[in-house]
């Protein structure tokens, strides 16, 4: 054992360098040519799903979703106010807790409101105590995500001509208005 060790010591550093060189040459640059099958890339949003927001940020919003409807309306010119329904699937049945789907929709709504500070959100909690609790839950969720209190309002009393209630009593209606910049 003592006779072999002195012979290995001089070549050990060379052996380690050779292993490192082989390891480095076998690594591929993942930023290499676009046709490299092993390159890692972010998948682009499907055509028509990327939306530019008022503050210059972008978000993915599929056509036909609440998020896309709100984004398209906020980007438009008329009318200056519009009612939307948050949807009955946004909450756990018979509770004021947001469902997983509702959490995503609420987060998207927060993103849209943050990008459009001139938008005023009014949540209709006038239908019944559960609807009011749901409106408060959504308002609280948005507040925790940085939406200012002056941008969100919960209404507990019916407002003639403005909030007419959702078609489905389990829906939570909200009204958006574009305010003129000061």
C-alpha positions as CSV (number, residue, x, y, z in Angstrom):
1,X,0.0,0.0,0.0
2,X,2.8,2.4,0.9
3,X,4.6,1.7,-2.5
4,X,1.5,2.5,-4.7
5,X,0.6,5.8,-3.0
6,X,3.8,7.7,-3.9
7,X,3.3,6.8,-7.6
8,X,-0.4,8.0,-7.6
9,X,0.2,11.4,-5.9
10,X,2.0,13.1,-8.9
11,X,-0.7,12.1,-11.4
12,X,-3.7,12.8,-9.2
13,X,-4.0,16.5,-10.0
14,X,-3.7,15.8,-13.7
15,X,-6.4,13.2,-13.4
16,X,-8.8,15.6,-11.6
17,X,-8.1,18.3,-14.3
18,X,-8.9,15.8,-17.0
19,X,-12.2,14.9,-15.4
20,X,-13.1,18.6,-15.0
21,X,-12.3,19.2,-18.7
22,X,-14.4,16.3,-19.9
23,X,-17.3,17.5,-17.7
24,X,-17.1,21.1,-19.0
25,X,-16.9,20.1,-22.7
26,X,-19.9,17.8,-22.3
27,X,-22.1,20.7,-21.0
28,X,-24.2,22.4,-23.6
29,X,-25.0,26.1,-23.7
30,X,-28.8,26.2,-23.2
31,X,-28.8,29.7,-24.8
32,X,-27.2,28.3,-27.9
33,X,-29.0,28.1,-31.3
34,X,-32.8,28.3,-31.2
35,X,-33.0,25.0,-33.0
36,X,-31.2,23.2,-30.1
37,X,-33.7,20.7,-28.9
38,X,-32.2,20.9,-25.3
39,X,-32.5,24.7,-25.0
40,X,-34.8,25.9,-22.3
41,X,-37.3,28.6,-23.4
42,X,-40.3,30.2,-21.8
43,X,-43.5,29.1,-23.6
44,X,-45.0,32.2,-25.3
45,X,-48.6,33.1,-24.4
46,X,-51.0,31.8,-27.1
47,X,-51.8,34.4,-29.7
48,X,-54.3,36.9,-28.5
49,X,-54.0,36.1,-24.8
50,X,-51.3,38.6,-23.9
51,X,-52.9,41.9,-22.8
52,X,-51.1,45.3,-22.4
53,X,-52.4,47.1,-19.4
54,X,-52.7,50.9,-18.9
55,X,-49.4,51.1,-16.9
56,X,-47.4,49.3,-19.5
57,X,-47.4,45.9,-17.8
58,X,-48.8,42.8,-19.4
59,X,-50.8,39.9,-18.3
60,X,-52.2,36.7,-19.8
61,X,-56.0,36.8,-20.1
62,X,-57.9,34.3,-22.3
63,X,-60.7,35.5,-24.4
64,X,-64.1,34.8,-22.8
65,X,-62.8,35.1,-19.2
66,X,-63.8,37.8,-16.7
67,X,-60.2,39.1,-16.6
68,X,-60.2,39.6,-20.4
69,X,-63.6,41.3,-20.4
70,X,-62.5,43.7,-17.7
71,X,-59.1,44.3,-19.4
72,X,-60.7,45.0,-22.7
73,X,-63.3,47.3,-21.2
74,X,-60.6,49.2,-19.2
75,X,-58.6,49.7,-22.4
76,X,-61.6,51.0,-24.4
77,X,-63.2,54.4,-24.5
78,X,-66.9,53.9,-23.8
79,X,-69.0,53.5,-21.8
80,X,-67.5,55.1,-18.7
81,X,-69.1,52.5,-16.4
82,X,-70.1,48.9,-16.7
83,X,-71.3,46.0,-14.5
84,X,-69.6,42.6,-14.3
85,X,-70.5,39.4,-12.4
86,X,-67.7,37.8,-10.4
87,X,-69.3,34.4,-10.8
88,X,-70.7,31.8,-8.4
89,X,-67.7,29.5,-8.8
90,X,-65.5,32.2,-7.4
91,X,-66.6,31.3,-3.8
92,X,-66.8,28.0,-1.9
93,X,-70.6,27.2,-2.0
94,X,-72.6,28.8,0.8
95,X,-69.5,30.6,2.2
96,X,-67.7,33.9,1.7
97,X,-64.4,32.0,1.1
98,X,-62.8,32.5,-2.3
99,X,-62.4,29.2,-4.2
100,X,-59.2,28.4,-6.0
101,X,-60.8,29.7,-9.2
102,X,-61.9,32.8,-7.3
103,X,-58.4,33.5,-5.9
104,X,-57.1,33.6,-9.5
105,X,-59.9,35.9,-10.7
106,X,-59.4,38.1,-7.7
107,X,-55.7,38.3,-8.2
108,X,-56.3,39.2,-11.9
109,X,-58.8,41.9,-10.8
110,X,-56.2,43.3,-8.4
111,X,-53.6,43.4,-11.2
112,X,-56.0,45.2,-13.5
113,X,-56.9,47.7,-10.8
114,X,-53.3,48.4,-9.8
115,X,-52.6,49.0,-13.5
116,X,-55.5,51.4,-13.8
117,X,-55.6,53.7,-10.8
118,X,-58.4,55.7,-12.5
119,X,-60.8,52.8,-12.2
120,X,-63.3,52.8,-9.3
121,X,-64.6,49.4,-8.2
122,X,-68.0,49.1,-6.5
123,X,-69.0,45.7,-5.1
124,X,-72.7,44.9,-4.8
125,X,-73.3,43.4,-1.4
126,X,-77.0,44.3,-1.4
127,X,-78.6,41.0,-2.3
128,X,-78.3,39.2,1.1
129,X,-75.9,38.8,4.0
130,X,-73.9,36.1,2.2
131,X,-73.4,38.4,-0.8
132,X,-72.4,41.3,1.4
133,X,-69.9,39.0,3.2
134,X,-68.5,37.9,-0.2
135,X,-68.2,41.6,-1.3
136,X,-66.3,42.3,1.9
137,X,-64.0,39.3,1.4
138,X,-63.1,40.5,-2.1
139,X,-62.6,44.0,-0.9
140,X,-60.3,42.8,1.8
141,X,-58.4,40.5,-0.6
142,X,-57.8,43.4,-3.0
143,X,-56.7,45.7,-0.1
144,X,-54.1,43.1,1.0
145,X,-52.8,43.2,-2.5
146,X,-52.2,46.9,-2.5
147,X,-55.4,48.3,-3.9
148,X,-56.1,51.5,-2.1
149,X,-59.4,51.9,-0.1
150,X,-60.5,54.8,-2.2
151,X,-60.5,52.6,-5.3
152,X,-62.8,49.9,-3.8
153,X,-66.3,50.4,-2.3
154,X,-68.8,47.9,-1.0
155,X,-72.5,48.8,-1.3
156,X,-74.9,47.2,1.1
157,X,-78.0,49.0,-0.1
158,X,-79.5,48.8,-3.6
159,X,-78.6,51.8,-5.7
160,X,-81.3,52.7,-8.2
161,X,-80.3,52.5,-11.8
162,X,-76.7,51.4,-11.0
163,X,-76.5,48.1,-9.3
164,X,-79.3,45.8,-10.4
165,X,-78.0,42.6,-9.0
166,X,-76.6,39.6,-10.8
167,X,-78.6,37.2,-12.9
168,X,-77.6,34.3,-10.6
169,X,-78.2,35.1,-7.0
170,X,-74.9,33.3,-6.1
171,X,-72.9,35.7,-8.3
172,X,-71.2,38.8,-6.9
173,X,-71.8,41.8,-9.1
174,X,-69.3,44.6,-9.4
175,X,-69.5,47.9,-11.1
176,X,-66.4,49.6,-12.7
177,X,-66.1,53.2,-13.5
178,X,-63.3,55.1,-15.2
179,X,-62.6,58.3,-13.4
180,X,-61.0,61.2,-15.3
181,X,-57.4,61.9,-14.3
182,X,-57.0,65.0,-12.2
